[in-house]
Amino acid sequence: MGPEPPNHHARQQSIDGTEQRSTTTVSVVLVNKGDPRIARTLEALLLISSPKLVEIVVVDASQHELDDVRRSFPKVTWIDYENVTRKVRTIAEQRNLGIASSSGDVVVFLDANCIPGPRWLEQLVAPIFQEGERIVVGRITSPTGGTIHDASSPQGALAPAYLDECANMNVAYRRDVLEQLHGFDEQLGFAEDVDFAWRARDAGLRIRFEPSAAIVHDWGEFQE
């Protein structure tokens, strides 16, 4: 398991400069390794106007290959992840570092090359702040809407629901959930997000699906 995230209780400032109390703050965390398309994601995120959004954190395992992208986004907190273990896949470690390095009461995970709309964040975190949910996942669509992922994934649906598991491509967690479950299991090579969802369900937590909180992700060339 990864390190326990710290608890934060200070006043903070949103990216647009508005001072907010920590009980209303959100951190967006992206993990990346060698994907320059993260620039598209960051451009879209910086267009979002929300007093809740206090920071965007990138945990990057690209070994400085994307330093040009980093320099293009001075408002983004960029953490260079050093893979001292030489593991092939370090997403769990990167996610845990992003949790520990962020300060929001809600931590949102978004993948590189996922493009959110201007109201995406508001719609994703509304069930947490307004309805008391603790885990909320949003809809994942392709640019054309015609891939096998659109047809088969529970996160491609159009109706709100509660899910048994979820990918971490578009998800919001209250920080106390991440603390309760001690982050992501770094012993796993794959599916650390599904494992986390299963542990959350075993702990009696619900996973709320909110289709209005949609992002667009290019899955590739495989069409239905």
Summary of the structure (lengths in Angstrom):
residues: 224
radius of gyration: 16.4
end to end distance: 37.5
largest distance: 48.8
contacts: 722
relative contact order: 0.19
helix: 29%
strand: 26%
